């Protein structure tokens, strides 16, 4: 029987920076999200953005930012929601089920780390079928809301906590 990979989500700290700087994404994914290093400095400097790291077997393999700011208003009318953005898994770690496990784990993480929040929302490009599959598999659903992004139409997904 195959051993289940341990995936943990935690707030990003200085110990995660070097591995996050080394992240790479395939070209077809890079058009849909940013590398952690591209957004980490801004997220760390803003009190309403929370950089989060995904660890697999103790090593940083993924990243995203939770927003509790004006960007949330473009995705949800719920002031008790958090917006998940810039989700990525380092290219060499893809295909191991880490993304799905992380999206399942983020729900309990948010419930514990952000008491009072009752929903996670995110935007996913209509052409990014792989990401849509991961989000659906982890319990997110298409809200029917749409917005335009730099690469076309964005579907708004959500999961209640």
DATASUL-V606780 format. One record per helix or strand of 2 or more residues. SS is the DSSP state (@ for helix, = for strand). FROM is the first residue (numbers start at 1). TO is the last residue. If there is no record, write none. Layout:
SS&FROM&TO, SS&FROM&TO
//
This chain:
=&7&11, @&14&21, @&27&30, @&36&45, =&49&56, =&59&67, @&70&73, =&81&89, @&91&93, @&98&113, =&119&125, @&129&137, =&141&149, =&152&160
//
